[in-house]
Amino acid sequence: MRLEESIMHAIDGNAVLFLGAGFNSGAINFNDERFPLGNELCQRIIEDGNIDVSEDSEKDKEDLQYISERYLENNTKTDLINFLKKQFTCKKLSDAQKIISSINWKRIYTTNYDDTIEYASKIGEVQRDSIDPKKNYADVLRKKGAIIHINGYIGNVTEDDLDDTFKLLDRSYQRRTIPDSDIALTLSNDIKNAQCFIFIGYSLDYDLELQQIFVEGGMTKNKSVFITYNASNRTKHKIEKFGTLADIGIDEFANRIKDGNGLYKPKIGDYRLKLLNEMKSEDYMPSTSISDNSMTELFLKGNIKMENIFSAYSDKYTVKRTICEEIEKDILGKRQAIIIHSMMGNGKTVLLKQLAVDLCSKGRVFFLDDINSYIQDDLDYLSEQKGLKFIFVDNYTRIIDSEYARVLSNCAQSGMKFIFSVRSYMYDNSYHRFTDVFNIEANKIDIYNINMMNSNEQNRMLELLDTYSLWGKKAALTRQEKKKYISRKCHGEIKNIMLDLLNSQKAQKDIKELLEVLFNSQDVKEIILLSFICEIIDCNVTLDEIVLLLGKQARTASILKNVQINEFLDFDNNRLKLKSSVVAEYILHNMDYNDDVELIVSKIILVLNAHNHISRYEHMLRMIVSYSNLRMLFNRKEKSYSERITKIYEIAKSLEYFKENPFFWLQYAIAKMEVHDYQAAQIYLDNAESFRKKKHVTDSWQIDTIKGRFLLEKTMYDNNAKYAYENFDMAYHYLHDNNTTDIQYPLRQVSLFDKYYRQFYDGFSNSERNVFLMHCIDMQKLIKKNISSVGKMNTRELIRIDKMLTKIQNEMAKKSV
């Protein structure tokens, strides 16, 4: 990058400044001395501390860590801090420092301890916050133009910092704080996103950890300029690997900026979002009526027309869930985040759109469909905007494993609020990671289960199906029969109604005819089936990634131009989006594609394993070996479908990524339990526990839950009366004492108690019966506590288990009489 070009980017506010010791040239400290450069600091510490270095070599006299430790032999840490403050607190600036600080830098990084850039900013009336390594990521993110002190900041150094974040003593240097820190992530993002980096007085002679970040982040000559003065050949050689060298000194660089400010007019215009998509009501022309075709598209293909949701007639298009009002009240109040969960096809996406439309009048609404390094730029921009900002994340598991996910953490302090959705079974498995990654306190989150429509919503669904004549074979049923059908057969769930509609002869015929045409092309067949697979395992993919996973040479124009393929898929800027998850599930569960699915899954696991260093591919690996996901990929009417799942696990277990992966072995154990191969399941559970301990994973709640379920199921399957009481007691403790904030998943396993009681209770001794009774009572107390604490969540299953335990206790009471 040319120097002149970098100055233009800086004037536009799109450049990052990186300062080394050379930036302080010309500045004066509180001792009325110039700032110490190179080995001068060591000499000044020796003099101030009266350190006897007569027997030390010249090399040792220039070792800052060693000399600082020697200082503390006869002086206190307070003495050292007071000395450092006089050395690194700025009293007088050069004109160059004032000019440079006046620029609207995107962010400023410095390896210096001093406050020169802070003082220069203050003199120039530029408000900038100082960030040191103690601050968390949110503190960095919320403040555009912040000054980030990588090695510590003299302005707020404490005695404890000397041993930790202030890089001076041996103990602080021994802490490998940079590569794994929030500052490192911020720096990596800035390297990817900033138009340019300008380094002043930074030599690259030290800081190998920073150089590693530069390399991994993609620092190149195309976006970085190094300002040096009389640089040595050695320094020039190092710098030229990372950027363009301008050996002109700080004063001449400031003159060039001054000239540039006079000649170059900054770009003026609104910031353009790079990743977030803003929903604005003015972008949609509300429909004046709801057509039959748009209803068919919604119900049978999953195509949502936003014009209809913005319409005054939206109640004739979708069922407005009564819970929307409560969610809006929460998110407009003290809640930072809402989690909405349901099984696939039960209306999460429509509900999010309804909420988004309502919240457009309360603030600005954004959707996050994918995540990469550009998220930081977008959130930097939003943090400066006044008013409420609502960010919707549909299926948060798609981004939770990304290295950029924690960028979202604590953004609510900048007026940002989040509405997340997730599939119910993934909510059970991912809530711990959610709270950890997004760093939102549990009391600032509300959770809503929307799987089952309430009575009023079921009536509204009935009316919609009546109005648009979508009942098919059930059209002649009475209103009461239709209501009973929705409530009992479909359990009040939207997905079950949709699947039943797809089962109509006409819908089946249309889908089969369309697939016969499309699947004449093997490429199209594999692309569509893989798209179905990715939708069901809840993973976003681009068309390029589909091509990579399937091992195609290139994405052919014929695929993109295929009119029929658009019945299932949307292609937009290389993004691939399935129009209806319910249609995908229906096709895989009811048609004969098990051979194809097994082949595709077996193939892509190998490709994903080869690229598991990429976070989104690692996430896909995890999702595809989840037993809950795998079983949903096959038509389970085939008797041997479980053997197909076993074959996939057999392929996976030989791959390096899975060999010592506790999550994989837990899933394999669950698969074996499903086919009653308890001997193998025991081995795989032991593998999971062993690798969990080896990898120092402290969270064992999932393994403990499955151990409890395993003991109950295996004992009943073997009819093992001899160890029935002992195994029940162990299972009880695995479930009751489970160390998880989301206790519902372990509690749902209590449904096995009824069958266990009927199979073994009569063979228990009196003392064993008493313990069994007390365990049931204690478990019921925990369930009742959980039912009352979850509030807005659908607790239907726990209520059923609660009633079951009451029935068991009543029966035991009668038997004891």
Secondary structure, 3 states (H helix, E strand, C coil): CCHHHHHHHHHHCCEEEEECHHHHCCCEECCCCECCCCCHHHHHHHHHCCCCCCCCCHHHHCCHHHHHHHHHHHCCHHHHHHHHHHHHCEEECCHHHHHHHCCCCCEEEECCCCCHHHHHHHHCCCCCCEECCCCCHHHHHCCCCCEEECCCCHHHCCHHHHCCCCCCCHHHHHCCCCCCCHHHHHHHHHHHHCCEEEEECCCCCCCHHHHHHHHHHCCCCCCEEEECCCCCHHHHHHHCCCCEEECCHHHHHHHHHHHHHHHCCCCCCCCCCCCCEEECHHHCCCCCCCCHHHHHHHHHHCCCCHHHHHCCCHHHCCCCCCHHHHHHHHHHCCCCEEEEEECCCCCHHHHHHHHHHHHCCCCEEEECCCCCCCHHHHHHHHHCCCCCEEEEECCHHHCCCCCCHHHHCCHHHHCEEEEEEEEHHHHHHHHHHHHHHHCCCHHHEEEEECCCCCHHHHHHHHHHHHHCCCCHHHCCCCHHHHHHHHHHHCCCCHHHHHHHHHCCHHHHHHHHHHHHHHCCCHHHHHHHHHHHHHHHCCCCEEHHHHHHHHCCCCCCHHHHHCCHHHHCEEEECCEEEECCHHHHHHHHHHCCCHHHHHHHHHHHHHHHHHCCCCHHHHHHHHHHCCHHHHHHHCCCCCCCHHHHHHHHHHHHHCCHHHHCCHHHHHHHHHHHHHCCCHHHHHHHHHHHHHHHHHCCCCCCHHHHHHHHHHHHHHHHHHCCHHHHHHHHHHHHHHHHCCCCCCCHHHHHHHHHHHHHHHHHHHHCCHHHHHHHHHHHHHHHHHHHHHHHHHCCCCCHHHHHHHHHHHHHHHHHHHHHC
